[in-house]
Amino acid sequence: MIPHLLYAEKDYVLIGEIIKVHGLHGELKMYSYSGQPENIRRYKRLALLGPAGNGPEIFTLLAIRVQGGAAIIRLEGIVDRRRAESCVGRAVLVPREDLPPLDDNEFYWREIEGCTVVCTNGRNLGTVTELFSNGAQDIMVVSDGEEERLIPMVGDIVVAIREDTIVIDPPPGLLEINRASGE
């Protein structure tokens, strides 16, 4: 992940980064932080975060195809290799106003990070420090400062997602088997 990014989180969502140029005609290879590069098709515009001090530059997304675990994208105005090379290493953002509406049981990862996780019995497990996909489901990394627990984001476990709290009802043994000591 690109460190020390400065952008208005109320206006943009960080979704990935440009990792290299693809071909001679301005295509870019993009790493998607969600692990699901096919989801980039949902967006009409992408913003590239410029070098330090420069705000995001918005481009219309003209084309996308998935290649391995990355996306090959073509952005309006980037038509040659030289211009594409100037984009390598830049963060890729989506304007929040372009995000598709969510169904009742959906959420954006960014909204979950930092939430407190509690069990239905009131036990506080800590806060969500990270999310990742294992291919079958999303996984929350929950830390109390001493231990980390991996908790699947599935309907049988997650009872409620509120503004800053996630309530879970873990099956017996889940919290003990999915933990690692912080070192």
ABEGO torsion letter per residue (X at the ends): XBBGBBBBAAABBBAEBBABBBEAAGBBBBBBAAGBAAAAAABABBBBBBBBGBBBBBBBBABBBBBEABBBBBBBGBABAAAAAAABGBBBBBBAAABBBBBAABBBAAAABGBBBBBAAGBBAEBBABBBBAGABBBBBBBAGABBBBBBBBAAABABBBAABBBBBBBBGAAAAABBBBX
